Amino acid sequence: MQLLVFRHGIAQDISEAGSDENRALTEDGIQKTRKAALGLAKLIDRPDVILTSPLVRARQTADILGEVLHSEPRVLKALAYGPAGAVIGQLRRRREETVIVVGHEPTLSQVVEMLLTGNEPSHFVQMKKAGCACVDTPLPDHGVIGGGRLLWLATPRMLRGMA
């Protein structure tokens, strides 16, 4: 599986409702995420699926990616709060070749690390808001994970620069 791990864009510190779940992208976050998505579109073909956390900021980010990449996002609840092992467990059930996941820190960085090393995260990856990592990984239905290859890690600035 080619897994693209995309962190949500810049969001409000506090939602109008006061809850973390309802934090929306800021205007700046929307613009920067759209530009990052346009840059990503120059690197990849249309994904088989975009999976997103149900939280507002991630859902908005996935909607932007879906618009740019012509793919309808689908919710994967495990992307909301993790843990990374639960996300990987859900991904093991997928049969698509190219998958984008949209979510939050620290779960996304932990997913990348676990797919690369097979070990508990040691915090050597840090996903930036509207940044993306591309991991080529074998995801067997069961057994040991790890052995993935980091194909690239693009900061938001890099993606926006390609737009």
C-alpha positions as CSV (number, residue, x, y, z in Angstrom):
1,M,0.0,0.0,0.0
2,Q,1.1,3.5,-0.7
3,L,0.0,5.5,2.3
4,L,-0.1,9.2,2.2
5,V,-0.4,10.7,5.7
6,F,-1.7,14.3,5.6
7,R,-2.1,16.4,8.8
8,H,-5.1,18.8,9.0
9,G,-4.5,22.4,8.3
10,I,-4.2,25.4,10.6
11,A,-7.3,25.4,12.9
12,Q,-8.9,27.6,15.6
13,D,-7.3,27.3,19.0
14,I,-10.8,27.2,20.5
15,S,-14.1,26.4,18.7
16,E,-17.1,28.7,19.1
17,A,-18.7,25.8,20.9
18,G,-15.6,25.4,23.1
19,S,-15.0,21.8,22.1
20,D,-11.9,20.3,20.5
21,E,-14.1,18.3,18.1
22,N,-15.6,21.4,16.6
23,R,-12.4,23.4,16.0
24,A,-12.5,24.5,12.3
25,L,-9.8,25.6,9.9
26,T,-9.0,29.3,10.0
27,E,-9.3,31.3,6.8
28,D,-5.5,31.2,6.6
29,G,-5.7,27.4,7.2
30,I,-8.1,27.0,4.4
31,Q,-6.0,28.9,1.9
32,K,-2.7,27.2,2.9
33,T,-4.3,23.8,2.9
34,R,-5.8,24.3,-0.6
35,K,-2.4,25.4,-1.9
36,A,-0.7,22.4,-0.2
37,A,-3.4,20.1,-1.8
38,L,-2.7,21.6,-5.2
39,G,1.0,20.9,-4.7
40,L,0.3,17.3,-3.7
41,A,-1.8,16.9,-6.8
42,K,1.4,17.5,-8.8
43,L,3.1,14.6,-7.0
44,I,0.4,12.0,-7.0
45,D,-2.4,10.6,-9.1
46,R,-5.9,10.3,-7.8
47,P,-5.9,8.2,-4.7
48,D,-8.1,5.1,-4.4
49,V,-9.6,6.5,-1.1
50,I,-9.2,9.4,1.3
51,L,-9.9,8.5,4.9
52,T,-10.4,11.2,7.5
53,S,-10.9,11.8,11.1
54,P,-14.5,12.9,11.8
55,L,-13.3,16.0,13.7
56,V,-14.2,19.2,11.9
57,R,-10.7,20.5,11.1
58,A,-9.7,17.1,9.6
59,R,-12.9,16.7,7.7
60,Q,-12.5,20.2,6.2
61,T,-8.9,19.3,5.2
62,A,-10.1,16.0,3.6
63,D,-12.9,17.9,1.8
64,I,-10.3,20.2,0.3
65,L,-8.1,17.3,-0.7
66,G,-11.1,15.5,-2.2
67,E,-12.1,18.5,-4.2
68,V,-8.6,18.9,-5.6
69,L,-7.9,15.2,-6.2
70,H,-11.5,14.3,-7.3
71,S,-12.1,11.8,-4.5
72,E,-14.9,11.7,-1.9
73,P,-13.5,11.4,1.6
74,R,-14.7,8.7,4.0
75,V,-14.7,8.8,7.8
76,L,-12.4,6.5,9.7
77,K,-13.1,7.1,13.4
78,A,-9.8,5.7,14.6
79,L,-8.1,8.7,13.0
80,A,-9.8,11.0,15.6
81,Y,-8.0,9.9,18.7
82,G,-5.9,6.9,17.8
83,P,-4.0,5.2,19.1
84,A,-1.7,4.6,16.1
85,G,-2.1,0.8,16.5
86,A,-5.9,1.1,16.0
87,V,-5.4,3.2,12.9
88,I,-2.9,0.6,11.5
89,G,-5.4,-2.2,12.4
90,Q,-8.1,-0.5,10.4
91,L,-5.7,0.1,7.4
92,R,-4.8,-3.6,7.4
93,R,-8.4,-4.3,6.3
94,R,-8.1,-2.0,3.3
95,R,-7.4,-3.4,-0.2
96,E,-6.8,-0.1,-2.0
97,E,-3.3,0.6,-3.5
98,T,-3.2,4.3,-2.7
99,V,-4.7,5.6,0.5
100,I,-4.6,9.1,2.0
101,V,-5.3,9.5,5.7
102,V,-6.1,12.8,7.2
103,G,-5.9,13.3,11.0
104,H,-4.0,14.7,14.0
105,E,-0.9,14.7,15.9
106,P,0.6,12.8,17.6
107,T,-1.2,9.8,16.0
108,L,-0.1,10.5,12.4
109,S,3.6,10.7,13.2
110,Q,3.2,7.5,15.4
111,V,1.6,5.7,12.5
112,V,4.4,6.6,10.2
113,E,7.1,5.6,12.7
114,M,5.4,2.2,13.4
115,L,5.0,1.4,9.7
116,L,8.7,2.1,9.2
117,T,10.2,0.5,12.2
118,G,7.6,-1.9,13.6
119,N,8.4,-0.5,17.1
120,E,6.6,1.8,19.5
121,P,7.1,5.5,18.4
122,S,10.3,7.2,19.4
123,H,9.3,10.7,18.1
124,F,11.6,11.0,15.1
125,V,8.8,12.1,12.8
126,Q,6.8,15.2,13.3
127,M,4.0,16.0,10.9
128,K,3.4,19.7,10.3
129,K,-0.1,21.1,9.7
130,A,-1.0,20.6,6.0
131,G,2.2,18.5,5.6
132,C,2.3,15.0,4.0
133,A,4.4,11.9,4.3
134,C,4.3,9.1,1.7
135,V,5.1,5.6,3.0
136,D,5.2,2.4,0.9
137,T,4.3,-0.3,3.3
138,P,3.3,-3.9,3.3
139,L,0.2,-4.3,5.5
140,P,-0.5,-7.9,6.0
141,D,-3.9,-8.9,7.5
142,H,-2.0,-10.0,10.6
143,G,1.5,-10.5,11.9
144,V,4.4,-8.1,12.3
145,I,4.2,-4.5,11.0
146,G,7.3,-2.5,10.0
147,G,9.5,-2.7,7.0
148,G,7.8,0.3,5.3
149,R,9.8,2.7,3.2
150,L,9.5,6.4,3.6
151,L,9.3,7.6,0.0
152,W,9.1,11.3,0.9
153,L,8.1,13.8,3.6
154,A,6.9,17.2,2.4
155,T,6.5,20.2,4.6
156,P,3.5,22.4,4.0
157,R,5.9,25.0,2.5
158,M,7.3,22.5,0.1
159,L,3.8,21.4,-1.0
160,R,2.6,25.1,-1.4
161,G,5.7,25.8,-3.4
162,M,4.8,23.2,-5.9
163,A,1.3,24.5,-6.4
